[in-house]
Amino acid sequence: MDKFLNWIKEQTKPLIISGIIILVILFIIFILNLVINRFIKKHKRKRAVTVARLLQSIIRYTVILIGIIAIIGTWGVDVKPILAGAGIIGIAVGFGAQALIRDLLAGMSIVFENHYDVDDVVEIKGFKGRVTEVGLRSTRIQGWRGDVKIIANGDITEVINYSKNPTIGVVEIDIDYQENLEHLLDLLEKRITKLKDIFPQILEGPTVVGIVKMGISSQTIRITAKTVSEEHYAVERGIYKFVKELFEEFNIKGPYQRMVVYNDKRNS
């Protein structure tokens, strides 16, 4: 116990300096988060948010790295080799940081090549969701159920970005063969345009494409609408509801199963 107390007395200065450095690091990170969050609230463009988050990661890692080197220096370790680069490379290789370097380079490539931004809807490795954070090391994606997947940037080799272009909503309706197809198509074209006033996310349409398939007991009509990216789900539901109400209003029947019985009287 006496040895420990003596060691504490001897190392009082390094301990105090190390504590001050840690407090300074925490203070800088706090101010950084405060400034970045205020910037994001004022500039809600996805590209600005993505770049701001990336800068936040770069500054945070840089401050922490400088702080670690400063703390090591206070304990009498020669930091000149580390500052010269040889020490950092040795430490990186020693801790197997090749994957870390790969993730960092991939993260910068994702941002600067504009593969996706924060709030984009993407699919990576079979997981589809909205990008909530693009960091130097990893990307966070939140699925529609609320589940969050964190993917290392170095592991991202293929991305499907659903937010780059408008989305096409597609609705297919089956109707009975006994219905007057020409009358039904004309009725849909006259009435369906009102949906654009109900759904502001519609950019073009809705458009009645016409009959696209003839089945055993029904014929299929297709309706499309170009919407803001990933906003087609509500529009598709609205089209289905509109068609159902229209069918009920004009007594238009959907397909139903029939059984045809042939009575061959020649064998009787």
N, C-alpha and C positions, 0 to 999 in steps of 0.2 A: 504493500500500500504506500509506503514511504517513497519507494522508487517511482511509483506512478505520480505521486504529488510533486516530486522533484522534477519529473519530466514535464508536467503541466507548467510548472514555474519557468522552466527553461524555454518552453515553447509558447509562452504567453503571446509574444509578439506575432509569430506566424499564425497562431490560432485567431487572434484578433483581426489580422489583415485578411485571412481567409474568410472569416465571417463577414467582413465588410465587403469583400469582392462578391460573395454570394448574394448579399443584400442588394448590391448595385446591379447584378445580373437580373435578379427578380424585379427590381424597379424598372429597368430598361424594358424588360419583356412586358411588364404591366402597361407602361406608357405606349409601347409599340402596339399592343392589342387594342388599346383605347383609341389610338389614332387611326388604325386600320378599320376598326368597326365603325367609326364616325365617317370615314371616307366611303365605306360601302353603303351606308345609309343614304348618303348624298348622291352617290353615283351608282345607280342600280343596273347599269348596263353589265351584261354578263361578262364581257371581255375585261372591263375594268375591275370587276370583282375577282376574276381569275388571276390577273396580273398582281393585284394587291395581295391576295393570299400567298402567291408565290414569293413576292418580296418579303412578306411576313416570315415565311419559312426560312428564306436565305438569311435575313438579319438575325433571326432567333438562333439558328445554328452557328452563325459567325460569332455572336456575342457569347454563347456558351463555350465555344472552342477557345476564344481569347481568354475567357474567365478561367478555364481549366489550365491553360498555359501559365496564366498569371499566378494561380494558386500553387502550381508546381514550382514556380520560381521562388515564391516566398519560403519554401521549405528547403532552399539551398540547392535545388537541382539546376544544372546548367541548361538553360532553355535555348541557347544559341543554335545547337543542332536542330532543335524542333522548329525554330523560326526559319532556319535555312531550308527546311523541307525534308532533310534526310530522316529526322526523327519522326515526322508525321507519316512518311511513307512506311517506315519500319513499324510504327504502331498500327497503321491501317492493315498492312499485310499480316501482322501478328494476330490481329483480331478477326481476320478473314473478312475485311471490309471491301472486298472486290464487289460483292453483291450490293453493298451500300453505294459505292461509286457508280455502279450500273444504274441503280434506282435514281440517283441524283441526276445523272446525265439524261436518263429517259424522261424524268419529270420536266426538265428544262426543254427537252425536245417537244413534249406534248403541248406545253404552253406556247412556245414560240412558233411552232408549226400549226397551231390552232386546230389540234385534233378535236378538242371539245373544251367547253367552258363550264364554269359553275352554273348550275340550273339547267344544263342540257340533259336530255333523256338519251341514254346510251345503253348499249348492250356489250358487255365485256365478259368473255369466258362463260357465255350462257346466262349471265345475270343481267336483267334489264331493270333500270331504275334511273332516278334523277341524281346527277352529280351534286354533292353537297360540299365537297372540298377537293381541291387539287393541290397537293403538297409536293415538296421536293422528293419525298421518298414514296408516297403512296397516294392513291385516289380513293375517296369515300363515295359510295353509291347507295342511295336509299331506295328500296323497292316499294311498290305500291301498298304492300302490307305493313310498311314501316320498318322492315328488316334492313340492316345496314351491312354492306360488304366492303371490306377494306382490301384493296388489291395493290401489291407492290408495283410501282411504275415500270420496273424492269421486266415484269412478267406480262405486261400489256403489249401484245404483238398485233392484235386485230381489234378494231373498234367499229361498231355500227352506231352511227350518230343519227338519231331520229329527229333532231332539232335543227338541222341545217336547211331543210326545205319544207314546204307545206306538206300536209298529210292528206291522202285521199281516203275519205270514208266511203265504204261500200256496203250497201244493203241489198239483199236478194229476197224477193217475196214470191212464194208459190201461190198460183191461182188455179182454179178448176178449169178444165178444158171447155166446159159448157159456158163459161163467161165470155162476153164479147171483148176480145183483146183490144181491138181498135178503139172502142168506146172507153175502156179502162185506161189506156195509155193517154188518150186525149184528156180525160178527167184528171189524171195525175199531173200532167204538164200544166194544166190551168190552175190547179190548187196548190201544188207543192212549193211554188215560188214564195209563198207567205212565210215559209220557215226561215228565210234569210233575215227577216225582221225580228224573229224570235231568238235566233242564235247569231250574235255578232261575230263569232269566231269563223263563220262561213266566209270564205274568200270568193269562191265561184260555185254556182249551182244553188240548190240541188238540181241534178240533171237526170231525167228519165232516159236511161240508155236504151231500154227496150227489152225484148225477150232474148235471153242468153242461153236457155237450156230447155229441152223438152224431155220430161221424165215419163214414167209409166202412167202416173195418174195426175200429173200437174205440169204446168208450164211456168218457167221462172223469169221474173222481171227484175232487172237490176237498176238501182238508183245510186248515183255517186254524188259526192260533194267534196270540194277542195276546202280544207280548213287550215287554220293556224296549226303549226306542228304539234302533234300529239294532243290535239283538241277535238279529234274526230269521234271519240267515244260517246260524248254527250249528244253530238249531232246524230249519230247512228241511232241512238235510243229514241231521239226525238222523231226521226223519220219512221221508225217502226210504230211508234204511238200514233203518228199522223195517219199512216196507212191503215192501221186497225180501225181508227175512228171513221175514216173515209169508207172503208168496207162496210162498217155497221150502218152508216148513214144511207148508203145506196144498195144495201142488201147484197153485197158482192161476197160470194162464197169462196172459201179456201178449199184446197184439195181434201178429199176424204177417201178412205178405202172403199172399194166396191167389190162385190162378188158377182160374177156373171155365171149363171147356170144354164147350160145347154141341155135341152131335152131332145135326144135323137129318137124320133118316133119310128124310124125305120126298123129298129130292133124290137119294137113292142108288138 
